Amino acid sequence: MPQTRILLLKFKQDRYRWIQWLFEAERRFGLVVLNKRQSRWTESVAVGGGSFIDRIENAMGAMAKGRSVQSTKGAFELRESQSAYNAIFDPENCKIDPK
């Protein structure tokens, strides 16, 4: 059997065991498994304490312009301002049908 196929089979078995372990830990210990994306980690430039955010802002220099520091749930986030997608691109719809 090719080496890649063996690794894929092992990955499938390990993933199955990991999922079973999560369900068992949830049942026995009340472990809560997050199954959704948390915006603080995925939409922020940096997340951490106030001094950490200050160091990141200083290190970014001029690139930090336009970004804001927000305090949420005991931590600070350095975020970019949100802009609408349509504000950048004009719609370019046209008729497809030649008639």
LUMKE-165723 format. One record per atom (N, C-alpha, C): residue number from 1; residue in one letter; x, y, z. Coordinates in steps of 0.2 Angstrom, whole numbers, plus 5000, padded with zeros to 4 digits. Example, Ala and Ser with C-alpha at 12.3 -4.5 7.8 and 13.67 -1.06 7.14 Angstrom:
<filo->1	dolo->a	c1->5066	c2->4972	c3->5039>
<filo->1	dolo->a	c1->5062	c2->4978	c3->5039>
<filo->1	dolo->a	c1->5066	c2->4984	c3->5039>
<filo->2	dolo->s	c1->5064	c2->4989	c3->5035>
<filo->2	dolo->s	c1->5068	c2->4995	c3->5036>
<filo->2	dolo->s	c1->5064	c2->5000	c3->5039>
// end
This chain:
<filo->1	dolo->m	c1->5004	c2->4994	c3->5000>
<filo->1	dolo->m	c1->5000	c2->5000	c3->5000>
<filo->1	dolo->m	c1->5004	c2->5006	c3->5000>
<filo->2	dolo->p	c1->5003	c2->5011	c3->4996>
<filo->2	dolo->p	c1->5007	c2->5017	c3->4996>
<filo->2	dolo->p	c1->5007	c2->5021	c3->5002>
<filo->3	dolo->q	c1->5013	c2->5024	c3->5004>
<filo->3	dolo->q	c1->5014	c2->5028	c3->5010>
<filo->3	dolo->q	c1->5008	c2->5033	c3->5011>
<filo->4	dolo->t	c1->5006	c2->5037	c3->5006>
<filo->4	dolo->t	c1->5001	c2->5042	c3->5007>
<filo->4	dolo->t	c1->4995	c2->5039	c3->5009>
<filo->5	dolo->r	c1->4993	c2->5033	c3->5006>
<filo->5	dolo->r	c1->4986	c2->5030	c3->5008>
<filo->5	dolo->r	c1->4987	c2->5028	c3->5016>
<filo->6	dolo->i	c1->4992	c2->5025	c3->5018>
<filo->6	dolo->i	c1->4993	c2->5023	c3->5025>
<filo->6	dolo->i	c1->4992	c2->5029	c3->5029>
<filo->7	dolo->l	c1->4995	c2->5035	c3->5028>
<filo->7	dolo->l	c1->4995	c2->5041	c3->5032>
<filo->7	dolo->l	c1->4987	c2->5043	c3->5032>
<filo->8	dolo->l	c1->4984	c2->5043	c3->5026>
<filo->8	dolo->l	c1->4977	c2->5045	c3->5026>
<filo->8	dolo->l	c1->4973	c2->5041	c3->5030>
<filo->9	dolo->l	c1->4974	c2->5034	c3->5030>
<filo->9	dolo->l	c1->4970	c2->5030	c3->5034>
<filo->9	dolo->l	c1->4971	c2->5031	c3->5042>
<filo->10	dolo->k	c1->4977	c2->5032	c3->5043>
<filo->10	dolo->k	c1->4979	c2->5034	c3->5050>
<filo->10	dolo->k	c1->4976	c2->5040	c3->5053>
<filo->11	dolo->f	c1->4976	c2->5045	c3->5048>
<filo->11	dolo->f	c1->4973	c2->5052	c3->5050>
<filo->11	dolo->f	c1->4965	c2->5051	c3->5051>
<filo->12	dolo->k	c1->4962	c2->5047	c3->5047>
<filo->12	dolo->k	c1->4955	c2->5046	c3->5048>
<filo->12	dolo->k	c1->4954	c2->5042	c3->5055>
<filo->13	dolo->q	c1->4958	c2->5037	c3->5057>
<filo->13	dolo->q	c1->4957	c2->5034	c3->5063>
<filo->13	dolo->q	c1->4958	c2->5039	c3->5069>
<filo->14	dolo->d	c1->4963	c2->5043	c3->5068>
<filo->14	dolo->d	c1->4965	c2->5047	c3->5074>
<filo->14	dolo->d	c1->4960	c2->5053	c3->5075>
<filo->15	dolo->r	c1->4957	c2->5055	c3->5069>
<filo->15	dolo->r	c1->4952	c2->5060	c3->5069>
<filo->15	dolo->r	c1->4945	c2->5057	c3->5073>
<filo->16	dolo->y	c1->4944	c2->5051	c3->5071>
<filo->16	dolo->y	c1->4938	c2->5047	c3->5074>
<filo->16	dolo->y	c1->4939	c2->5047	c3->5082>
<filo->17	dolo->r	c1->4945	c2->5045	c3->5084>
<filo->17	dolo->r	c1->4946	c2->5044	c3->5091>
<filo->17	dolo->r	c1->4946	c2->5051	c3->5094>
<filo->18	dolo->w	c1->4948	c2->5056	c3->5091>
<filo->18	dolo->w	c1->4948	c2->5063	c3->5094>
<filo->18	dolo->w	c1->4941	c2->5065	c3->5095>
<filo->19	dolo->i	c1->4937	c2->5064	c3->5090>
<filo->19	dolo->i	c1->4930	c2->5066	c3->5091>
<filo->19	dolo->i	c1->4926	c2->5062	c3->5096>
<filo->20	dolo->q	c1->4928	c2->5055	c3->5097>
<filo->20	dolo->q	c1->4925	c2->5051	c3->5102>
<filo->20	dolo->q	c1->4927	c2->5054	c3->5109>
<filo->21	dolo->w	c1->4934	c2->5056	c3->5110>
<filo->21	dolo->w	c1->4936	c2->5058	c3->5116>
<filo->21	dolo->w	c1->4933	c2->5065	c3->5118>
<filo->22	dolo->l	c1->4931	c2->5069	c3->5113>
<filo->22	dolo->l	c1->4928	c2->5075	c3->5114>
<filo->22	dolo->l	c1->4921	c2->5074	c3->5117>
<filo->23	dolo->f	c1->4917	c2->5069	c3->5114>
<filo->23	dolo->f	c1->4910	c2->5068	c3->5116>
<filo->23	dolo->f	c1->4911	c2->5065	c3->5123>
<filo->24	dolo->e	c1->4916	c2->5060	c3->5125>
<filo->24	dolo->e	c1->4916	c2->5057	c3->5131>
<filo->24	dolo->e	c1->4918	c2->5063	c3->5137>
<filo->25	dolo->a	c1->4923	c2->5067	c3->5135>
<filo->25	dolo->a	c1->4924	c2->5073	c3->5140>
<filo->25	dolo->a	c1->4919	c2->5077	c3->5141>
<filo->26	dolo->e	c1->4915	c2->5078	c3->5136>
<filo->26	dolo->e	c1->4909	c2->5083	c3->5137>
<filo->26	dolo->e	c1->4904	c2->5079	c3->5141>
<filo->27	dolo->r	c1->4903	c2->5073	c3->5140>
<filo->27	dolo->r	c1->4898	c2->5069	c3->5144>
<filo->27	dolo->r	c1->4900	c2->5068	c3->5152>
<filo->28	dolo->r	c1->4907	c2->5067	c3->5153>
<filo->28	dolo->r	c1->4909	c2->5065	c3->5159>
<filo->28	dolo->r	c1->4911	c2->5071	c3->5163>
<filo->29	dolo->f	c1->4914	c2->5076	c3->5160>
<filo->29	dolo->f	c1->4916	c2->5082	c3->5164>
<filo->29	dolo->f	c1->4913	c2->5089	c3->5162>
<filo->30	dolo->g	c1->4908	c2->5089	c3->5158>
<filo->30	dolo->g	c1->4904	c2->5095	c3->5156>
<filo->30	dolo->g	c1->4908	c2->5099	c3->5152>
<filo->31	dolo->l	c1->4913	c2->5097	c3->5148>
<filo->31	dolo->l	c1->4918	c2->5101	c3->5144>
<filo->31	dolo->l	c1->4913	c2->5104	c3->5138>
<filo->32	dolo->v	c1->4914	c2->5110	c3->5137>
<filo->32	dolo->v	c1->4911	c2->5113	c3->5132>
<filo->32	dolo->v	c1->4915	c2->5114	c3->5126>
<filo->33	dolo->v	c1->4913	c2->5111	c3->5120>
<filo->33	dolo->v	c1->4917	c2->5112	c3->5114>
<filo->33	dolo->v	c1->4914	c2->5117	c3->5110>
<filo->34	dolo->l	c1->4918	c2->5122	c3->5108>
<filo->34	dolo->l	c1->4916	c2->5127	c3->5104>
<filo->34	dolo->l	c1->4916	c2->5125	c3->5096>
<filo->35	dolo->n	c1->4910	c2->5125	c3->5093>
<filo->35	dolo->n	c1->4910	c2->5123	c3->5087>
<filo->35	dolo->n	c1->4908	c2->5129	c3->5082>
<filo->36	dolo->k	c1->4910	c2->5135	c3->5084>
<filo->36	dolo->k	c1->4908	c2->5141	c3->5080>
<filo->36	dolo->k	c1->4914	c2->5145	c3->5080>
<filo->37	dolo->r	c1->4915	c2->5149	c3->5075>
<filo->37	dolo->r	c1->4921	c2->5154	c3->5074>
<filo->37	dolo->r	c1->4920	c2->5160	c3->5079>
<filo->38	dolo->q	c1->4925	c2->5162	c3->5083>
<filo->38	dolo->q	c1->4925	c2->5167	c3->5087>
<filo->38	dolo->q	c1->4928	c2->5173	c3->5084>
<filo->39	dolo->s	c1->4924	c2->5179	c3->5083>
<filo->39	dolo->s	c1->4926	c2->5184	c3->5079>
<filo->39	dolo->s	c1->4932	c2->5188	c3->5082>
<filo->40	dolo->r	c1->4933	c2->5187	c3->5088>
<filo->40	dolo->r	c1->4939	c2->5191	c3->5092>
<filo->40	dolo->r	c1->4945	c2->5188	c3->5089>
<filo->41	dolo->w	c1->4946	c2->5182	c3->5087>
<filo->41	dolo->w	c1->4952	c2->5179	c3->5085>
<filo->41	dolo->w	c1->4953	c2->5179	c3->5078>
<filo->42	dolo->t	c1->4947	c2->5179	c3->5074>
<filo->42	dolo->t	c1->4948	c2->5179	c3->5067>
<filo->42	dolo->t	c1->4947	c2->5185	c3->5063>
<filo->43	dolo->e	c1->4945	c2->5190	c3->5066>
<filo->43	dolo->e	c1->4944	c2->5197	c3->5063>
<filo->43	dolo->e	c1->4948	c2->5202	c3->5066>
<filo->44	dolo->s	c1->4952	c2->5201	c3->5071>
<filo->44	dolo->s	c1->4956	c2->5206	c3->5074>
<filo->44	dolo->s	c1->4964	c2->5205	c3->5071>
<filo->45	dolo->v	c1->4967	c2->5211	c3->5071>
<filo->45	dolo->v	c1->4974	c2->5211	c3->5070>
<filo->45	dolo->v	c1->4978	c2->5208	c3->5075>
<filo->46	dolo->a	c1->4976	c2->5210	c3->5082>
<filo->46	dolo->a	c1->4980	c2->5207	c3->5088>
<filo->46	dolo->a	c1->4975	c2->5207	c3->5093>
<filo->47	dolo->v	c1->4975	c2->5202	c3->5098>
<filo->47	dolo->v	c1->4971	c2->5201	c3->5104>
<filo->47	dolo->v	c1->4976	c2->5200	c3->5110>
<filo->48	dolo->g	c1->4975	c2->5203	c3->5115>
<filo->48	dolo->g	c1->4979	c2->5202	c3->5121>
<filo->48	dolo->g	c1->4978	c2->5208	c3->5126>
<filo->49	dolo->g	c1->4982	c2->5208	c3->5131>
<filo->49	dolo->g	c1->4982	c2->5214	c3->5136>
<filo->49	dolo->g	c1->4984	c2->5220	c3->5133>
<filo->50	dolo->g	c1->4982	c2->5226	c3->5137>
<filo->50	dolo->g	c1->4983	c2->5232	c3->5135>
<filo->50	dolo->g	c1->4990	c2->5234	c3->5132>
<filo->51	dolo->s	c1->4995	c2->5232	c3->5136>
<filo->51	dolo->s	c1->5002	c2->5233	c3->5135>
<filo->51	dolo->s	c1->5004	c2->5229	c3->5128>
<filo->52	dolo->f	c1->5002	c2->5223	c3->5127>
<filo->52	dolo->f	c1->5003	c2->5220	c3->5121>
<filo->52	dolo->f	c1->5001	c2->5223	c3->5115>
<filo->53	dolo->i	c1->4994	c2->5226	c3->5115>
<filo->53	dolo->i	c1->4991	c2->5229	c3->5110>
<filo->53	dolo->i	c1->4995	c2->5236	c3->5108>
<filo->54	dolo->d	c1->4998	c2->5239	c3->5114>
<filo->54	dolo->d	c1->5002	c2->5245	c3->5113>
<filo->54	dolo->d	c1->5008	c2->5244	c3->5109>
<filo->55	dolo->r	c1->5011	c2->5238	c3->5111>
<filo->55	dolo->r	c1->5018	c2->5236	c3->5108>
<filo->55	dolo->r	c1->5016	c2->5235	c3->5100>
<filo->56	dolo->i	c1->5011	c2->5231	c3->5099>
<filo->56	dolo->i	c1->5009	c2->5229	c3->5092>
<filo->56	dolo->i	c1->5008	c2->5236	c3->5088>
<filo->57	dolo->e	c1->5004	c2->5240	c3->5091>
<filo->57	dolo->e	c1->5003	c2->5247	c3->5087>
<filo->57	dolo->e	c1->5009	c2->5250	c3->5086>
<filo->58	dolo->n	c1->5014	c2->5251	c3->5091>
<filo->58	dolo->n	c1->5020	c2->5254	c3->5090>
<filo->58	dolo->n	c1->5024	c2->5251	c3->5084>
<filo->59	dolo->a	c1->5024	c2->5244	c3->5084>
<filo->59	dolo->a	c1->5028	c2->5240	c3->5080>
<filo->59	dolo->a	c1->5025	c2->5241	c3->5073>
<filo->60	dolo->m	c1->5019	c2->5242	c3->5072>
<filo->60	dolo->m	c1->5016	c2->5243	c3->5065>
<filo->60	dolo->m	c1->5017	c2->5250	c3->5063>
<filo->61	dolo->g	c1->5018	c2->5255	c3->5067>
<filo->61	dolo->g	c1->5020	c2->5261	c3->5065>
<filo->61	dolo->g	c1->5014	c2->5264	c3->5061>
<filo->62	dolo->a	c1->5015	c2->5267	c3->5055>
<filo->62	dolo->a	c1->5010	c2->5270	c3->5050>
<filo->62	dolo->a	c1->5005	c2->5265	c3->5048>
<filo->63	dolo->m	c1->5006	c2->5258	c3->5048>
<filo->63	dolo->m	c1->5001	c2->5253	c3->5046>
<filo->63	dolo->m	c1->4996	c2->5253	c3->5051>
<filo->64	dolo->a	c1->4997	c2->5255	c3->5057>
<filo->64	dolo->a	c1->4992	c2->5255	c3->5063>
<filo->64	dolo->a	c1->4986	c2->5261	c3->5062>
<filo->65	dolo->k	c1->4988	c2->5265	c3->5057>
<filo->65	dolo->k	c1->4983	c2->5271	c3->5056>
<filo->65	dolo->k	c1->4976	c2->5268	c3->5054>
<filo->66	dolo->g	c1->4971	c2->5270	c3->5056>
<filo->66	dolo->g	c1->4964	c2->5268	c3->5054>
<filo->66	dolo->g	c1->4962	c2->5262	c3->5058>
<filo->67	dolo->r	c1->4966	c2->5259	c3->5062>
<filo->67	dolo->r	c1->4964	c2->5253	c3->5067>
<filo->67	dolo->r	c1->4962	c2->5256	c3->5074>
<filo->68	dolo->s	c1->4957	c2->5252	c3->5077>
<filo->68	dolo->s	c1->4955	c2->5255	c3->5083>
<filo->68	dolo->s	c1->4956	c2->5249	c3->5088>
<filo->69	dolo->v	c1->4957	c2->5251	c3->5095>
<filo->69	dolo->v	c1->4958	c2->5247	c3->5100>
<filo->69	dolo->v	c1->4951	c2->5246	c3->5104>
<filo->70	dolo->q	c1->4948	c2->5240	c3->5104>
<filo->70	dolo->q	c1->4942	c2->5239	c3->5108>
<filo->70	dolo->q	c1->4943	c2->5234	c3->5114>
<filo->71	dolo->s	c1->4940	c2->5236	c3->5119>
<filo->71	dolo->s	c1->4940	c2->5232	c3->5125>
<filo->71	dolo->s	c1->4934	c2->5227	c3->5125>
<filo->72	dolo->t	c1->4935	c2->5220	c3->5125>
<filo->72	dolo->t	c1->4930	c2->5215	c3->5126>
<filo->72	dolo->t	c1->4932	c2->5209	c3->5130>
<filo->73	dolo->k	c1->4928	c2->5207	c3->5134>
<filo->73	dolo->k	c1->4928	c2->5201	c3->5138>
<filo->73	dolo->k	c1->4935	c2->5201	c3->5142>
<filo->74	dolo->g	c1->4938	c2->5206	c3->5145>
<filo->74	dolo->g	c1->4944	c2->5205	c3->5148>
<filo->74	dolo->g	c1->4950	c2->5206	c3->5144>
<filo->75	dolo->a	c1->4950	c2->5207	c3->5138>
<filo->75	dolo->a	c1->4955	c2->5208	c3->5133>
<filo->75	dolo->a	c1->4954	c2->5214	c3->5129>
<filo->76	dolo->f	c1->4960	c2->5215	c3->5125>
<filo->76	dolo->f	c1->4959	c2->5221	c3->5120>
<filo->76	dolo->f	c1->4960	c2->5218	c3->5113>
<filo->77	dolo->e	c1->4957	c2->5221	c3->5109>
<filo->77	dolo->e	c1->4958	c2->5219	c3->5102>
<filo->77	dolo->e	c1->4960	c2->5225	c3->5097>
<filo->78	dolo->l	c1->4964	c2->5224	c3->5093>
<filo->78	dolo->l	c1->4966	c2->5229	c3->5088>
<filo->78	dolo->l	c1->4963	c2->5227	c3->5082>
<filo->79	dolo->r	c1->4958	c2->5231	c3->5079>
<filo->79	dolo->r	c1->4954	c2->5230	c3->5074>
<filo->79	dolo->r	c1->4954	c2->5235	c3->5068>
<filo->80	dolo->e	c1->4953	c2->5233	c3->5062>
<filo->80	dolo->e	c1->4952	c2->5237	c3->5057>
<filo->80	dolo->e	c1->4945	c2->5239	c3->5056>
<filo->81	dolo->s	c1->4944	c2->5245	c3->5053>
<filo->81	dolo->s	c1->4937	c2->5247	c3->5052>
<filo->81	dolo->s	c1->4934	c2->5243	c3->5047>
<filo->82	dolo->q	c1->4927	c2->5242	c3->5048>
<filo->82	dolo->q	c1->4924	c2->5238	c3->5043>
<filo->82	dolo->q	c1->4921	c2->5242	c3->5037>
<filo->83	dolo->s	c1->4922	c2->5240	c3->5031>
<filo->83	dolo->s	c1->4919	c2->5244	c3->5025>
<filo->83	dolo->s	c1->4915	c2->5239	c3->5021>
<filo->84	dolo->a	c1->4910	c2->5242	c3->5018>
<filo->84	dolo->a	c1->4906	c2->5238	c3->5014>
<filo->84	dolo->a	c1->4909	c2->5236	c3->5007>
<filo->85	dolo->y	c1->4908	c2->5230	c3->5005>
<filo->85	dolo->y	c1->4911	c2->5227	c3->4999>
<filo->85	dolo->y	c1->4909	c2->5231	c3->4993>
<filo->86	dolo->n	c1->4903	c2->5233	c3->4993>
<filo->86	dolo->n	c1->4900	c2->5237	c3->4987>
<filo->86	dolo->n	c1->4903	c2->5244	c3->4986>
<filo->87	dolo->a	c1->4905	c2->5247	c3->4992>
<filo->87	dolo->a	c1->4908	c2->5253	c3->4991>
<filo->87	dolo->a	c1->4914	c2->5253	c3->4987>
<filo->88	dolo->i	c1->4918	c2->5248	c3->4986>
<filo->88	dolo->i	c1->4924	c2->5248	c3->4982>
<filo->88	dolo->i	c1->4922	c2->5246	c3->4975>
<filo->89	dolo->f	c1->4918	c2->5241	c3->4974>
<filo->89	dolo->f	c1->4916	c2->5239	c3->4967>
<filo->89	dolo->f	c1->4909	c2->5241	c3->4965>
<filo->90	dolo->d	c1->4909	c2->5244	c3->4959>
<filo->90	dolo->d	c1->4902	c2->5245	c3->4957>
<filo->90	dolo->d	c1->4899	c2->5239	c3->4953>
<filo->91	dolo->p	c1->4893	c2->5238	c3->4954>
<filo->91	dolo->p	c1->4890	c2->5232	c3->4950>
<filo->91	dolo->p	c1->4891	c2->5233	c3->4943>
<filo->92	dolo->e	c1->4892	c2->5227	c3->4940>
<filo->92	dolo->e	c1->4893	c2->5227	c3->4933>
<filo->92	dolo->e	c1->4889	c2->5222	c3->4929>
<filo->93	dolo->n	c1->4882	c2->5222	c3->4931>
<filo->93	dolo->n	c1->4878	c2->5218	c3->4928>
<filo->93	dolo->n	c1->4876	c2->5220	c3->4921>
<filo->94	dolo->c	c1->4875	c2->5215	c3->4917>
<filo->94	dolo->c	c1->4873	c2->5216	c3->4910>
<filo->94	dolo->c	c1->4868	c2->5210	c3->4908>
<filo->95	dolo->k	c1->4864	c2->5212	c3->4903>
<filo->95	dolo->k	c1->4860	c2->5206	c3->4900>
<filo->95	dolo->k	c1->4865	c2->5201	c3->4897>
<filo->96	dolo->i	c1->4863	c2->5195	c3->4899>
<filo->96	dolo->i	c1->4867	c2->5189	c3->4896>
<filo->96	dolo->i	c1->4863	c2->5187	c3->4889>
<filo->97	dolo->d	c1->4857	c2->5187	c3->4889>
<filo->97	dolo->d	c1->4853	c2->5186	c3->4883>
<filo->97	dolo->d	c1->4854	c2->5191	c3->4878>
<filo->98	dolo->p	c1->4856	c2->5189	c3->4872>
<filo->98	dolo->p	c1->4858	c2->5193	c3->4866>
<filo->98	dolo->p	c1->4851	c2->5197	c3->4863>
<filo->99	dolo->k	c1->4845	c2->5194	c3->4865>
<filo->99	dolo->k	c1->4839	c2->5197	c3->4862>
<filo->99	dolo->k	c1->4837	c2->5204	c3->4864>
// end
